[in-house]
Amino acid sequence: MKRLFLFGLTAILGIMTISCDGDYRPLADGNTREVVVVMDSTTWESKTADAIRDVFGQWVLTVPNGEPYYDLQFTQITSQDQLDRLKKQKNLIFAAPIEEDSNVGRQIRGLLDDSIEQRVRQGESFAFPFQDQWYRDQYALILTSTSDSTLAEKIRNTENSLLSNMLEKELKRWEYFVYEKKELTEYSDSLWQNRGFKVRFQHDYIKNVDTLNFISYRRALPQNDRWMWIWYQDNVEDISFLDRDWIISTRDSLSKHFIKGARDSMYVQTYLNRPEIRPIESETFQKGRLLAYETRGTWHMVNGLMGGPFVNFTYYDPDSKRLFMIDYNQFAPGVRNKLPFVRQFRAMGRTFESDSSWTTDQYNLPS
């Protein structure tokens, strides 16, 4: 199934209109976490609609109280004027069987050329993402197959691919949003020059702790306290120990020592007590030559009534034999929706870079 899905991604390049420098069209409307699902109203309770809800609207439990992966809004095409308004939306999903006799079905067939339609009918392709088709900063996805049940099955079987493609667009938006106003380039420049790595910093983070191999920064706002820290280790030849348990144990050890509450007996730790409602999720990915682990979950304050979400990035540079950990946290009991800030952390942590030629004799640390 995944092979067929990826073939569909390649095929859609033939009908894409890519935004680039010099594109002066208006920006698409809507919230980056809202997805408008365009289906005929008679199919809103179909197997396809249920699959879309279960995949794109699934509950995310790595934030306190849980939140939907995306906020879904179902609508249909009732007129050309209404379709023109829909085309302004930031995130769109058009879903219908390829032969469906409805405005949505006709719109889908109008967006696909004959060769792609044929592959859909042959069961070779079903998912077609395209960006900036009508407006800038837009992500649209066509989902179509030979029948309602077949389309629903394909959506469920390729859940990870479908979500990762949409999430990639969202994280690019967050990266732009976080650093658009201003960023602290002096922090990243100093890290690169003096320690051989860097990550981008939002404009109002303030440095707290700065030791030999641990640095922390804080963005302390009255209703939305956020902080991040970086730890690194040189001369790491073997990483066979590197897994989720080691990451959690290491972040807890560092947090216990450096991330304190009002008293010394209060310190931040990973919340592990209720994995059925507060799971820890970890995944690996490749960032150039770097091996990366991303770990998400919630933290709590030992001997204190505090908690919130965290995102941890652990990177290994095989060229310089260095291991890095970048950890983002939030405490915002008055902020209802925390998933947008988690997505910001996920975008920020992906800006990490390491100098492949770095050697320990290049250190120039403050005394």
Contacts in CASP RR format, 6 or more apart in sequence:
PFRMAT RR
TARGET T0000
AUTHOR 0000-0000-0000
METHOD contacts of the structure
MODEL  1
MKRLFLFGLTAILGIMTISCDGDYRPLADGNTREVVVVMDSTTWESKTAD
AIRDVFGQWVLTVPNGEPYYDLQFTQITSQDQLDRLKKQKNLIFAAPIEE
DSNVGRQIRGLLDDSIEQRVRQGESFAFPFQDQWYRDQYALILTSTSDST
LAEKIRNTENSLLSNMLEKELKRWEYFVYEKKELTEYSDSLWQNRGFKVR
FQHDYIKNVDTLNFISYRRALPQNDRWMWIWYQDNVEDISFLDRDWIIST
RDSLSKHFIKGARDSMYVQTYLNRPEIRPIESETFQKGRLLAYETRGTWH
MVNGLMGGPFVNFTYYDPDSKRLFMIDYNQFAPGVRNKLPFVRQFRAMGR
TFESDSSWTTDQYNLPS
1 154 0 8 1.000
1 157 0 8 1.000
1 158 0 8 1.000
2 157 0 8 1.000
2 158 0 8 1.000
2 161 0 8 1.000
4 123 0 8 1.000
4 124 0 8 1.000
4 125 0 8 1.000
4 126 0 8 1.000
4 154 0 8 1.000
5 125 0 8 1.000
5 126 0 8 1.000
5 127 0 8 1.000
5 154 0 8 1.000
5 158 0 8 1.000
5 161 0 8 1.000
5 162 0 8 1.000
6 161 0 8 1.000
7 119 0 8 1.000
7 124 0 8 1.000
7 125 0 8 1.000
8 116 0 8 1.000
8 119 0 8 1.000
8 124 0 8 1.000
8 125 0 8 1.000
8 126 0 8 1.000
8 127 0 8 1.000
8 128 0 8 1.000
9 127 0 8 1.000
9 128 0 8 1.000
9 129 0 8 1.000
9 165 0 8 1.000
11 115 0 8 1.000
11 116 0 8 1.000
11 119 0 8 1.000
11 125 0 8 1.000
11 128 0 8 1.000
12 116 0 8 1.000
12 128 0 8 1.000
12 129 0 8 1.000
12 130 0 8 1.000
12 142 0 8 1.000
14 113 0 8 1.000
15 111 0 8 1.000
15 112 0 8 1.000
15 113 0 8 1.000
15 116 0 8 1.000
15 128 0 8 1.000
15 130 0 8 1.000
16 130 0 8 1.000
16 131 0 8 1.000
16 133 0 8 1.000
17 130 0 8 1.000
17 132 0 8 1.000
17 133 0 8 1.000
18 131 0 8 1.000
18 132 0 8 1.000
19 25 0 8 1.000
19 131 0 8 1.000
19 132 0 8 1.000
19 136 0 8 1.000
19 137 0 8 1.000
23 132 0 8 1.000
23 136 0 8 1.000
25 132 0 8 1.000
25 135 0 8 1.000
25 136 0 8 1.000
26 88 0 8 1.000
26 135 0 8 1.000
26 136 0 8 1.000
27 135 0 8 1.000
27 136 0 8 1.000
27 137 0 8 1.000
28 88 0 8 1.000
28 89 0 8 1.000
28 90 0 8 1.000
28 134 0 8 1.000
28 135 0 8 1.000
28 136 0 8 1.000
28 137 0 8 1.000
28 138 0 8 1.000
29 88 0 8 1.000
29 89 0 8 1.000
29 90 0 8 1.000
29 135 0 8 1.000
30 89 0 8 1.000
30 90 0 8 1.000
30 91 0 8 1.000
31 71 0 8 1.000
31 90 0 8 1.000
32 90 0 8 1.000
32 91 0 8 1.000
32 170 0 8 1.000
32 173 0 8 1.000
32 174 0 8 1.000
33 70 0 8 1.000
33 71 0 8 1.000
33 170 0 8 1.000
33 339 0 8 1.000
33 340 0 8 1.000
33 343 0 8 1.000
34 70 0 8 1.000
34 71 0 8 1.000
34 72 0 8 1.000
34 73 0 8 1.000
34 90 0 8 1.000
34 91 0 8 1.000
35 56 0 8 1.000
35 70 0 8 1.000
35 71 0 8 1.000
35 72 0 8 1.000
35 73 0 8 1.000
35 91 0 8 1.000
35 92 0 8 1.000
35 93 0 8 1.000
35 166 0 8 1.000
36 73 0 8 1.000
36 75 0 8 1.000
36 86 0 8 1.000
36 89 0 8 1.000
36 91 0 8 1.000
36 92 0 8 1.000
36 93 0 8 1.000
37 49 0 8 1.000
37 52 0 8 1.000
37 56 0 8 1.000
37 72 0 8 1.000
37 73 0 8 1.000
37 74 0 8 1.000
37 75 0 8 1.000
37 93 0 8 1.000
37 95 0 8 1.000
38 75 0 8 1.000
38 76 0 8 1.000
38 77 0 8 1.000
38 86 0 8 1.000
38 92 0 8 1.000
38 93 0 8 1.000
38 94 0 8 1.000
38 95 0 8 1.000
38 104 0 8 1.000
38 107 0 8 1.000
39 46 0 8 1.000
39 48 0 8 1.000
39 49 0 8 1.000
39 74 0 8 1.000
39 76 0 8 1.000
39 94 0 8 1.000
39 95 0 8 1.000
39 96 0 8 1.000
39 104 0 8 1.000
40 76 0 8 1.000
40 77 0 8 1.000
40 96 0 8 1.000
40 100 0 8 1.000
40 102 0 8 1.000
40 103 0 8 1.000
40 104 0 8 1.000
40 105 0 8 1.000
41 76 0 8 1.000
42 102 0 8 1.000
43 49 0 8 1.000
43 96 0 8 1.000
43 100 0 8 1.000
43 102 0 8 1.000
43 148 0 8 1.000
44 74 0 8 1.000
46 148 0 8 1.000
46 152 0 8 1.000
47 148 0 8 1.000
47 149 0 8 1.000
47 151 0 8 1.000
47 152 0 8 1.000
48 95 0 8 1.000
48 96 0 8 1.000
48 97 0 8 1.000
48 143 0 8 1.000
48 148 0 8 1.000
48 151 0 8 1.000
48 152 0 8 1.000
48 155 0 8 1.000
49 74 0 8 1.000
49 95 0 8 1.000
50 152 0 8 1.000
51 151 0 8 1.000
51 152 0 8 1.000
51 153 0 8 1.000
51 155 0 8 1.000
51 156 0 8 1.000
52 72 0 8 1.000
52 93 0 8 1.000
52 95 0 8 1.000
52 143 0 8 1.000
52 155 0 8 1.000
53 72 0 8 1.000
54 156 0 8 1.000
55 155 0 8 1.000
55 156 0 8 1.000
55 159 0 8 1.000
55 162 0 8 1.000
55 163 0 8 1.000
56 69 0 8 1.000
56 70 0 8 1.000
56 72 0 8 1.000
56 93 0 8 1.000
56 162 0 8 1.000
56 163 0 8 1.000
56 166 0 8 1.000
57 68 0 8 1.000
57 69 0 8 1.000
57 70 0 8 1.000
57 71 0 8 1.000
57 72 0 8 1.000
58 68 0 8 1.000
58 69 0 8 1.000
59 66 0 8 1.000
59 67 0 8 1.000
59 68 0 8 1.000
59 69 0 8 1.000
60 66 0 8 1.000
60 67 0 8 1.000
60 68 0 8 1.000
60 69 0 8 1.000
60 339 0 8 1.000
61 277 0 8 1.000
61 278 0 8 1.000
61 279 0 8 1.000
62 278 0 8 1.000
62 279 0 8 1.000
62 280 0 8 1.000
62 281 0 8 1.000
62 296 0 8 1.000
62 297 0 8 1.000
62 298 0 8 1.000
62 309 0 8 1.000
62 342 0 8 1.000
63 297 0 8 1.000
63 298 0 8 1.000
63 308 0 8 1.000
63 309 0 8 1.000
63 338 0 8 1.000
63 339 0 8 1.000
63 342 0 8 1.000
64 298 0 8 1.000
64 307 0 8 1.000
64 308 0 8 1.000
64 309 0 8 1.000
64 338 0 8 1.000
66 339 0 8 1.000
67 337 0 8 1.000
67 338 0 8 1.000
67 339 0 8 1.000
69 163 0 8 1.000
70 91 0 8 1.000
70 166 0 8 1.000
75 86 0 8 1.000
76 102 0 8 1.000
76 103 0 8 1.000
76 104 0 8 1.000
77 83 0 8 1.000
77 86 0 8 1.000
77 102 0 8 1.000
77 103 0 8 1.000
77 104 0 8 1.000
77 107 0 8 1.000
78 103 0 8 1.000
83 103 0 8 1.000
83 107 0 8 1.000
86 92 0 8 1.000
87 133 0 8 1.000
87 134 0 8 1.000
87 135 0 8 1.000
88 134 0 8 1.000
88 135 0 8 1.000
89 138 0 8 1.000
90 137 0 8 1.000
90 138 0 8 1.000
90 139 0 8 1.000
91 138 0 8 1.000
91 139 0 8 1.000
91 140 0 8 1.000
91 166 0 8 1.000
92 138 0 8 1.000
92 139 0 8 1.000
92 140 0 8 1.000
92 141 0 8 1.000
93 140 0 8 1.000
93 141 0 8 1.000
93 142 0 8 1.000
93 143 0 8 1.000
94 104 0 8 1.000
94 105 0 8 1.000
94 107 0 8 1.000
94 108 0 8 1.000
94 111 0 8 1.000
94 140 0 8 1.000
94 141 0 8 1.000
94 142 0 8 1.000
94 143 0 8 1.000
94 144 0 8 1.000
95 104 0 8 1.000
95 142 0 8 1.000
95 143 0 8 1.000
95 144 0 8 1.000
95 151 0 8 1.000
96 102 0 8 1.000
96 104 0 8 1.000
96 105 0 8 1.000
96 108 0 8 1.000
96 144 0 8 1.000
97 105 0 8 1.000
97 144 0 8 1.000
97 145 0 8 1.000
97 146 0 8 1.000
97 147 0 8 1.000
97 148 0 8 1.000
97 150 0 8 1.000
97 151 0 8 1.000
98 105 0 8 1.000
98 108 0 8 1.000
98 109 0 8 1.000
98 117 0 8 1.000
98 120 0 8 1.000
98 121 0 8 1.000
98 144 0 8 1.000
98 145 0 8 1.000
98 146 0 8 1.000
99 146 0 8 1.000
100 108 0 8 1.000
105 144 0 8 1.000
108 142 0 8 1.000
108 144 0 8 1.000
109 117 0 8 1.000
111 128 0 8 1.000
111 142 0 8 1.000
112 120 0 8 1.000
112 128 0 8 1.000
112 142 0 8 1.000
112 144 0 8 1.000
116 125 0 8 1.000
116 128 0 8 1.000
119 125 0 8 1.000
120 126 0 8 1.000
120 144 0 8 1.000
120 145 0 8 1.000
120 146 0 8 1.000
121 146 0 8 1.000
123 145 0 8 1.000
123 146 0 8 1.000
123 150 0 8 1.000
126 143 0 8 1.000
126 144 0 8 1.000
126 145 0 8 1.000
126 151 0 8 1.000
126 154 0 8 1.000
127 141 0 8 1.000
127 142 0 8 1.000
127 143 0 8 1.000
127 154 0 8 1.000
127 155 0 8 1.000
127 158 0 8 1.000
127 161 0 8 1.000
127 162 0 8 1.000
128 141 0 8 1.000
128 142 0 8 1.000
128 144 0 8 1.000
129 139 0 8 1.000
129 140 0 8 1.000
129 141 0 8 1.000
129 142 0 8 1.000
129 165 0 8 1.000
129 166 0 8 1.000
130 140 0 8 1.000
130 141 0 8 1.000
130 142 0 8 1.000
131 138 0 8 1.000
131 139 0 8 1.000
131 140 0 8 1.000
131 169 0 8 1.000
132 138 0 8 1.000
133 140 0 8 1.000
137 173 0 8 1.000
139 166 0 8 1.000
139 169 0 8 1.000
139 170 0 8 1.000
141 162 0 8 1.000
141 165 0 8 1.000
141 166 0 8 1.000
143 151 0 8 1.000
143 155 0 8 1.000
144 151 0 8 1.000
145 151 0 8 1.000
145 154 0 8 1.000
155 162 0 8 1.000
170 343 0 8 1.000
171 343 0 8 1.000
171 346 0 8 1.000
171 347 0 8 1.000
171 350 0 8 1.000
172 347 0 8 1.000
174 340 0 8 1.000
174 343 0 8 1.000
174 344 0 8 1.000
174 346 0 8 1.000
174 347 0 8 1.000
175 347 0 8 1.000
175 348 0 8 1.000
175 350 0 8 1.000
175 351 0 8 1.000
177 344 0 8 1.000
178 200 0 8 1.000
178 202 0 8 1.000
178 344 0 8 1.000
178 347 0 8 1.000
178 348 0 8 1.000
179 200 0 8 1.000
179 202 0 8 1.000
179 203 0 8 1.000
181 203 0 8 1.000
182 203 0 8 1.000
183 200 0 8 1.000
183 201 0 8 1.000
183 202 0 8 1.000
183 203 0 8 1.000
184 201 0 8 1.000
184 202 0 8 1.000
184 203 0 8 1.000
184 205 0 8 1.000
185 201 0 8 1.000
187 201 0 8 1.000
187 205 0 8 1.000
187 207 0 8 1.000
187 217 0 8 1.000
188 198 0 8 1.000
188 199 0 8 1.000
188 200 0 8 1.000
188 201 0 8 1.000
189 198 0 8 1.000
191 197 0 8 1.000
191 198 0 8 1.000
191 199 0 8 1.000
191 215 0 8 1.000
191 230 0 8 1.000
192 198 0 8 1.000
192 353 0 8 1.000
192 355 0 8 1.000
193 364 0 8 1.000
194 363 0 8 1.000
194 364 0 8 1.000
194 365 0 8 1.000
195 232 0 8 1.000
195 363 0 8 1.000
195 365 0 8 1.000
196 354 0 8 1.000
196 355 0 8 1.000
196 358 0 8 1.000
196 362 0 8 1.000
197 232 0 8 1.000
197 322 0 8 1.000
197 324 0 8 1.000
197 352 0 8 1.000
197 353 0 8 1.000
197 354 0 8 1.000
197 355 0 8 1.000
197 358 0 8 1.000
198 352 0 8 1.000
198 353 0 8 1.000
199 230 0 8 1.000
199 326 0 8 1.000
199 348 0 8 1.000
199 349 0 8 1.000
199 351 0 8 1.000
199 352 0 8 1.000
199 353 0 8 1.000
200 348 0 8 1.000
200 351 0 8 1.000
201 217 0 8 1.000
202 219 0 8 1.000
202 348 0 8 1.000
204 219 0 8 1.000
205 217 0 8 1.000
205 218 0 8 1.000
205 219 0 8 1.000
205 228 0 8 1.000
206 217 0 8 1.000
206 218 0 8 1.000
206 219 0 8 1.000
206 220 0 8 1.000
207 215 0 8 1.000
207 216 0 8 1.000
207 217 0 8 1.000
208 216 0 8 1.000
208 217 0 8 1.000
208 218 0 8 1.000
208 227 0 8 1.000
209 215 0 8 1.000
209 216 0 8 1.000
209 229 0 8 1.000
209 258 0 8 1.000
210 216 0 8 1.000
210 366 0 8 1.000
212 365 0 8 1.000
213 231 0 8 1.000
213 232 0 8 1.000
213 233 0 8 1.000
214 229 0 8 1.000
214 230 0 8 1.000
214 231 0 8 1.000
214 254 0 8 1.000
214 258 0 8 1.000
215 229 0 8 1.000
215 230 0 8 1.000
216 227 0 8 1.000
216 228 0 8 1.000
216 229 0 8 1.000
216 230 0 8 1.000
216 258 0 8 1.000
216 259 0 8 1.000
217 227 0 8 1.000
217 228 0 8 1.000
217 229 0 8 1.000
218 225 0 8 1.000
218 226 0 8 1.000
218 227 0 8 1.000
219 225 0 8 1.000
219 226 0 8 1.000
219 227 0 8 1.000
220 226 0 8 1.000
220 227 0 8 1.000
223 332 0 8 1.000
223 334 0 8 1.000
223 335 0 8 1.000
224 330 0 8 1.000
224 332 0 8 1.000
224 335 0 8 1.000
224 341 0 8 1.000
225 330 0 8 1.000
225 331 0 8 1.000
225 332 0 8 1.000
226 328 0 8 1.000
226 329 0 8 1.000
226 330 0 8 1.000
226 331 0 8 1.000
226 332 0 8 1.000
226 341 0 8 1.000
227 259 0 8 1.000
227 328 0 8 1.000
227 329 0 8 1.000
228 326 0 8 1.000
228 327 0 8 1.000
228 328 0 8 1.000
228 329 0 8 1.000
228 345 0 8 1.000
228 348 0 8 1.000
229 254 0 8 1.000
229 258 0 8 1.000
229 259 0 8 1.000
229 326 0 8 1.000
229 327 0 8 1.000
230 324 0 8 1.000
230 325 0 8 1.000
230 326 0 8 1.000
230 327 0 8 1.000
231 250 0 8 1.000
231 254 0 8 1.000
231 324 0 8 1.000
231 325 0 8 1.000
231 327 0 8 1.000
232 322 0 8 1.000
232 323 0 8 1.000
232 324 0 8 1.000
232 325 0 8 1.000
233 322 0 8 1.000
233 323 0 8 1.000
233 324 0 8 1.000
234 321 0 8 1.000
234 322 0 8 1.000
234 360 0 8 1.000
235 321 0 8 1.000
235 322 0 8 1.000
235 360 0 8 1.000
236 316 0 8 1.000
236 321 0 8 1.000
236 322 0 8 1.000
236 323 0 8 1.000
237 321 0 8 1.000
239 291 0 8 1.000
239 316 0 8 1.000
239 323 0 8 1.000
242 293 0 8 1.000
242 314 0 8 1.000
242 316 0 8 1.000
242 323 0 8 1.000
244 280 0 8 1.000
244 282 0 8 1.000
244 293 0 8 1.000
244 295 0 8 1.000
247 282 0 8 1.000
247 293 0 8 1.000
247 295 0 8 1.000
247 312 0 8 1.000
247 314 0 8 1.000
247 325 0 8 1.000
248 270 0 8 1.000
248 272 0 8 1.000
248 280 0 8 1.000
248 295 0 8 1.000
250 325 0 8 1.000
251 270 0 8 1.000
251 295 0 8 1.000
251 310 0 8 1.000
251 312 0 8 1.000
251 325 0 8 1.000
251 327 0 8 1.000
252 269 0 8 1.000
252 270 0 8 1.000
254 325 0 8 1.000
254 327 0 8 1.000
255 267 0 8 1.000
255 268 0 8 1.000
255 269 0 8 1.000
255 299 0 8 1.000
255 327 0 8 1.000
256 267 0 8 1.000
256 268 0 8 1.000
256 269 0 8 1.000
256 302 0 8 1.000
257 267 0 8 1.000
259 267 0 8 1.000
259 268 0 8 1.000
259 329 0 8 1.000
260 266 0 8 1.000
260 267 0 8 1.000
261 267 0 8 1.000
261 268 0 8 1.000
261 301 0 8 1.000
261 304 0 8 1.000
261 306 0 8 1.000
263 303 0 8 1.000
265 302 0 8 1.000
265 303 0 8 1.000
266 301 0 8 1.000
266 302 0 8 1.000
266 303 0 8 1.000
266 304 0 8 1.000
267 301 0 8 1.000
267 302 0 8 1.000
267 303 0 8 1.000
268 299 0 8 1.000
268 300 0 8 1.000
268 301 0 8 1.000
268 302 0 8 1.000
268 329 0 8 1.000
269 299 0 8 1.000
269 300 0 8 1.000
269 301 0 8 1.000
269 302 0 8 1.000
270 280 0 8 1.000
270 297 0 8 1.000
270 298 0 8 1.000
270 299 0 8 1.000
270 310 0 8 1.000
271 278 0 8 1.000
271 297 0 8 1.000
271 298 0 8 1.000
271 299 0 8 1.000
271 300 0 8 1.000
271 307 0 8 1.000
272 280 0 8 1.000
278 297 0 8 1.000
278 298 0 8 1.000
279 297 0 8 1.000
280 295 0 8 1.000
280 296 0 8 1.000
280 297 0 8 1.000
281 295 0 8 1.000
281 296 0 8 1.000
281 297 0 8 1.000
282 293 0 8 1.000
282 294 0 8 1.000
282 295 0 8 1.000
282 296 0 8 1.000
283 293 0 8 1.000
283 294 0 8 1.000
284 291 0 8 1.000
284 292 0 8 1.000
284 293 0 8 1.000
284 294 0 8 1.000
285 292 0 8 1.000
285 294 0 8 1.000
286 292 0 8 1.000
287 315 0 8 1.000
287 350 0 8 1.000
287 352 0 8 1.000
289 317 0 8 1.000
289 318 0 8 1.000
289 319 0 8 1.000
289 356 0 8 1.000
290 315 0 8 1.000
290 316 0 8 1.000
290 317 0 8 1.000
290 352 0 8 1.000
290 354 0 8 1.000
291 315 0 8 1.000
291 316 0 8 1.000
291 318 0 8 1.000
292 313 0 8 1.000
292 314 0 8 1.000
292 315 0 8 1.000
292 316 0 8 1.000
293 312 0 8 1.000
293 313 0 8 1.000
293 314 0 8 1.000
293 315 0 8 1.000
294 311 0 8 1.000
294 312 0 8 1.000
294 313 0 8 1.000
294 346 0 8 1.000
295 311 0 8 1.000
295 312 0 8 1.000
295 313 0 8 1.000
295 314 0 8 1.000
296 309 0 8 1.000
296 310 0 8 1.000
296 311 0 8 1.000
296 312 0 8 1.000
296 342 0 8 1.000
296 346 0 8 1.000
297 309 0 8 1.000
297 310 0 8 1.000
297 311 0 8 1.000
298 307 0 8 1.000
298 308 0 8 1.000
298 309 0 8 1.000
298 310 0 8 1.000
299 307 0 8 1.000
299 308 0 8 1.000
299 309 0 8 1.000
299 310 0 8 1.000
299 329 0 8 1.000
300 306 0 8 1.000
300 307 0 8 1.000
300 308 0 8 1.000
301 307 0 8 1.000
306 331 0 8 1.000
307 331 0 8 1.000
308 329 0 8 1.000
308 330 0 8 1.000
308 331 0 8 1.000
308 332 0 8 1.000
308 338 0 8 1.000
309 329 0 8 1.000
309 330 0 8 1.000
309 338 0 8 1.000
309 341 0 8 1.000
309 342 0 8 1.000
310 327 0 8 1.000
310 328 0 8 1.000
310 329 0 8 1.000
310 330 0 8 1.000
310 345 0 8 1.000
311 327 0 8 1.000
311 328 0 8 1.000
311 342 0 8 1.000
311 345 0 8 1.000
311 346 0 8 1.000
311 349 0 8 1.000
312 325 0 8 1.000
312 326 0 8 1.000
312 327 0 8 1.000
312 328 0 8 1.000
313 324 0 8 1.000
313 325 0 8 1.000
313 326 0 8 1.000
313 327 0 8 1.000
313 349 0 8 1.000
313 350 0 8 1.000
313 352 0 8 1.000
314 323 0 8 1.000
314 324 0 8 1.000
314 325 0 8 1.000
314 326 0 8 1.000
315 323 0 8 1.000
315 324 0 8 1.000
315 325 0 8 1.000
315 326 0 8 1.000
315 352 0 8 1.000
315 354 0 8 1.000
316 322 0 8 1.000
316 323 0 8 1.000
316 324 0 8 1.000
317 323 0 8 1.000
317 324 0 8 1.000
317 354 0 8 1.000
317 356 0 8 1.000
319 356 0 8 1.000
319 357 0 8 1.000
320 354 0 8 1.000
320 355 0 8 1.000
320 356 0 8 1.000
320 357 0 8 1.000
320 358 0 8 1.000
320 359 0 8 1.000
322 354 0 8 1.000
322 358 0 8 1.000
324 352 0 8 1.000
324 354 0 8 1.000
326 349 0 8 1.000
326 352 0 8 1.000
328 345 0 8 1.000
328 348 0 8 1.000
328 349 0 8 1.000
330 338 0 8 1.000
330 341 0 8 1.000
330 342 0 8 1.000
330 345 0 8 1.000
332 338 0 8 1.000
332 341 0 8 1.000
335 341 0 8 1.000
END
